[in-house]
Amino acid sequence: MNIDILAIGVHPDDVELGCSGTIAKHIAAGKTVGILDLTRGELGTRGNAELRTQEAMTSAKILGAKFRTQLNMKDGFFTNDEAHQKQIIEIIRKHQPDIVLCNAVSDRHPDHSRAAKLISEACFYSGLAKIETMLDGKTQQAWRPKAVYHYIQDQFIHPDFVIDVTDFIETRHQSILAFSSQFYNPNSNEPQTPISSKNFLQSMDAKLITWARAIGATYAEGFTVERYVGVESLFDLK
């Protein structure tokens, strides 16, 4: 299945926190989106890998994603090497996305920036025909996404561009709260973590409100780029 956008996160829920409003907006506009989790988030303090997988699949349905795949890389201890890159390359070549959305280039959690580098390099190497990967016993064709954009996570990073997600803020909230083991749940008896407090979700909304102000919107998600962005006209800019 070919898709327009592949959203990748090292942990289940990274995509939801980083770009779920953008995903929902593009799906509503007729674009196809798939989600890829590199790990199952098994090192998370709350819940477990099996529960997080269930939550991730529920969230994907809320967003309307065409699929959600998990690679089962080792949470916390994956490396940026040939073996890990090829796992991602196989998915990129299988679905041939035009755009890849992925983890923040710098963040509080060291996995996030490490994954950002791993994914970015895999996107580049996926376009090299001499790197061979197989699918169902057949050699895959080389494919390089047209663009890689990094969503912003816990750490505040100045975005290179923002997307108005005002009309999709409730879908964003629902997709995040599908991870009830991880985020604010007044009925949970699990240990408290920096992301499980009610204030954490409010702080995420505050970032979106701050970014939206410059474009005259209520909520916007921010992204950074690896190369400058081209537009057809000055009137494409808000």
LINJONOR-V26821 format. One record per residue. N is the residue number from 1. RES is the residue in one small letter. SS is DSSP state (H for helix, E for strand, - for the rest). PSI is psi in whole degrees, -180 to 180 (NA if undefined). NEAR is the number of other ideal C-beta (glycine too) atoms within 12 Angstrom. Layout:
# LINJONOR-V26821
N&RES&SS&PSI&NEAR / N&RES&SS&PSI&NEAR
This chain:
# LINJONOR-V26821
1&m&-&118&16 / 2&n&-&143&21 / 3&i&-&164&32 / 4&d&-&-41&27 / 5&i&E&134&42 / 6&l&E&117&48 / 7&a&E&121&56 / 8&i&E&137&49 / 9&g&E&146&49 / 10&v&-&-32&47 / 11&h&-&147&45 / 12&p&-&135&47 / 13&d&-&-14&48 / 14&d&H&-45&45 / 15&v&H&-42&51 / 16&e&H&-45&46 / 17&l&H&-31&43 / 18&g&H&-39&46 / 19&c&H&24&49 / 20&s&H&-32&45 / 21&g&H&-41&45 / 22&t&H&-42&44 / 23&i&H&-51&45 / 24&a&H&-40&37 / 25&k&H&-44&29 / 26&h&H&-34&34 / 27&i&H&-42&30 / 28&a&H&-28&18 / 29&a&-&2&17 / 30&g&-&3&11 / 31&k&-&154&26 / 32&t&-&137&27 / 33&v&E&136&39 / 34&g&E&157&36 / 35&i&E&138&45 / 36&l&E&122&46 / 37&d&E&126&46 / 38&l&-&-37&42 / 39&t&-&177&37 / 40&r&-&8&33 / 41&g&-&35&39 / 42&e&-&-14&28 / 43&l&-&-2&24 / 44&g&-&140&35 / 45&t&-&-38&19 / 46&r&-&146&28 / 47&g&-&-160&32 / 48&n&-&175&20 / 49&a&H&-41&24 / 50&e&H&-44&17 / 51&l&H&-42&25 / 52&r&H&-33&36 / 53&t&H&-44&29 / 54&q&H&-44&23 / 55&e&H&-39&37 / 56&a&H&-41&43 / 57&m&H&-36&25 / 58&t&H&-44&25 / 59&s&H&-41&40 / 60&a&H&-37&36 / 61&k&H&-39&20 / 62&i&H&-42&29 / 63&l&H&-25&39 / 64&g&-&23&28 / 65&a&-&148&38 / 66&k&-&-31&26 / 67&f&E&163&26 / 68&r&E&122&38 / 69&t&E&143&33 / 70&q&E&132&32 / 71&l&-&-13&32 / 72&n&-&32&19 / 73&m&-&161&36 / 74&k&-&114&21 / 75&d&-&126&30 / 76&g&-&-21&21 / 77&f&-&15&16 / 78&f&-&158&33 / 79&t&-&161&19 / 80&n&-&86&26 / 81&d&-&-180&17 / 82&e&H&-45&17 / 83&a&H&-44&18 / 84&h&H&-40&29 / 85&q&H&-41&31 / 86&k&H&-31&27 / 87&q&H&-41&33 / 88&i&H&-41&44 / 89&i&H&-41&40 / 90&e&H&-40&31 / 91&i&H&-42&38 / 92&i&H&-46&45 / 93&r&H&-32&33 / 94&k&H&-41&27 / 95&h&H&-13&34 / 96&q&-&57&30 / 97&p&-&147&39 / 98&d&-&-34&25 / 99&i&E&139&35 / 100&v&E&130&48 / 101&l&E&135&47 / 102&c&E&-179&48 / 103&n&-&159&47 / 104&a&-&145&42 / 105&v&-&-21&30 / 106&s&-&137&22 / 107&d&-&169&29 / 108&r&-&-43&18 / 109&h&-&121&30 / 110&p&H&-25&23 / 111&d&H&-33&35 / 112&h&H&-51&37 / 113&s&H&-34&27 / 114&r&H&-40&32 / 115&a&H&-37&44 / 116&a&H&-43&40 / 117&k&H&-45&30 / 118&l&H&-48&39 / 119&i&H&-43&49 / 120&s&H&-45&34 / 121&e&H&-38&30 / 122&a&H&-38&42 / 123&c&H&-40&38 / 124&f&H&-51&25 / 125&y&H&-24&31 / 126&s&-&-22&36 / 127&g&-&0&23 / 128&l&-&116&22 / 129&a&-&-26&16 / 130&k&-&-8&10 / 131&i&-&113&26 / 132&e&-&135&19 / 133&t&-&156&30 / 134&m&E&148&15 / 135&l&E&121&19 / 136&d&-&40&9 / 137&g&-&5&7 / 138&k&E&145&12 / 139&t&E&130&15 / 140&q&-&151&25 / 141&q&-&145&22 / 142&a&-&145&22 / 143&w&-&129&32 / 144&r&-&125&26 / 145&p&-&150&36 / 146&k&-&-29&21 / 147&a&E&147&28 / 148&v&E&122&38 / 149&y&E&137&41 / 150&h&E&121&41 / 151&y&E&167&52 / 152&i&-&137&41 / 153&q&-&-123&41 / 154&d&-&-45&28 / 155&q&-&139&25 / 156&f&-&118&20 / 157&i&-&137&27 / 158&h&-&121&19 / 159&p&-&151&31 / 160&d&-&-29&21 / 161&f&E&160&28 / 162&v&E&155&36 / 163&i&E&127&38 / 164&d&E&117&26 / 165&v&-&23&37 / 166&t&H&-45&27 / 167&d&H&-7&20 / 168&f&H&18&32 / 169&i&H&-35&28 / 170&e&H&-38&19 / 171&t&H&-41&30 / 172&r&H&-50&36 / 173&h&H&-45&28 / 174&q&H&-39&26 / 175&s&H&-36&43 / 176&i&H&-46&40 / 177&l&H&-9&29 / 178&a&-&-25&33 / 179&f&-&66&41 / 180&s&-&-22&26 / 181&s&-&-20&34 / 182&q&-&-37&37 / 183&f&-&-175&38 / 184&y&-&122&27 / 185&n&-&103&25 / 186&p&-&-15&13 / 187&n&-&2&8 / 188&s&-&141&21 / 189&n&-&9&11 / 190&e&-&160&21 / 191&p&-&147&15 / 192&q&-&142&19 / 193&t&-&170&21 / 194&p&-&-24&19 / 195&i&-&-2&34 / 196&s&-&-6&28 / 197&s&-&154&19 / 198&k&H&-34&17 / 199&n&H&-26&15 / 200&f&H&-48&26 / 201&l&H&-36&28 / 202&q&H&-37&15 / 203&s&H&-35&22 / 204&m&H&-43&38 / 205&d&H&-37&27 / 206&a&H&-39&16 / 207&k&H&-45&32 / 208&l&H&-38&40 / 209&i&H&-42&24 / 210&t&H&-47&23 / 211&w&H&-33&35 / 212&a&H&-29&27 / 213&r&H&-39&19 / 214&a&-&-22&18 / 215&i&-&11&23 / 216&g&-&29&13 / 217&a&-&180&24 / 218&t&-&-42&20 / 219&y&-&136&34 / 220&a&E&142&35 / 221&e&E&142&45 / 222&g&E&150&38 / 223&f&E&153&36 / 224&t&E&158&35 / 225&v&E&159&26 / 226&e&-&-22&23 / 227&r&-&159&14 / 228&y&-&155&10 / 229&v&-&135&21 / 230&g&-&146&12 / 231&v&-&158&11 / 232&e&-&-31&8 / 233&s&-&155&7 / 234&l&H&-25&7 / 235&f&H&-4&7 / 236&d&H&-17&10 / 237&l&-&140&13 / 238&k&-&NA&17
